[in-house]
Amino acid sequence: QVQLVESGGALVQAGGSLSLSCVASGLTFSIWTMTWHRQAPGKQREFVASISSGGNTGYAETVKGRFTISRDNAKNTVFLQMSSLKADDTAVYYCRANFGPQIYWGQGTQVTVFS
């Protein structure tokens, strides 16, 4: 059974930093593309960042230069380092694993940025 468990969400002041983690189990982690998405209240879920099995990364324009995605295959973990946080970054952040047509989602972790 595949499980993705996010952690690290918190209440943080604007301009601050936060690091999210997502631990995967039940899959061969190293071959999966891992992505972070977020969903703000009243809005659709949106892509934030991705990292391929080969380590190639991609970012939404809204977070480029502020967020960094990375992975540790030995620990089955993907990270999202967030800095220069803004109120607009407030959302539930979800981890997703993707391999071909297979997709799994985590339950999400809340990030709230206050001014």
C-alpha positions, 0 to 999 in steps of 0.5 A: 500500500502506497502512503505519502505523509507530509509534515512541516506545515506551520504558522509563519510570518511573512518573509520567513522560511519553512521546510516541508517533508514528504515520506513515501512508503510502499513504492520504489521511491527513486523511480517516481517523479515527485511533485508538490502542489497546493490548494488555497481556500476557495481555489483550485489545487495548483502545481508548485514544484517537481523533481524527476527520478533523475533530479530534474526540477521545475517550478511554478512561476509564482515560487521560482527563486523562493522555493527549492525542491529536493529529494533523498532517495535513501530516505524515500523523502522529498523536501520543499524548502520555502523562503521569502514566504508571502501571504499568498503562499498560504495553502494546504501543501500536498505531495504527489508521486507519479510514475506513468499513469500511476498517481498517489497523493498525500493528505496535505500539510497546512502552511499559513503565512501571516503579516 
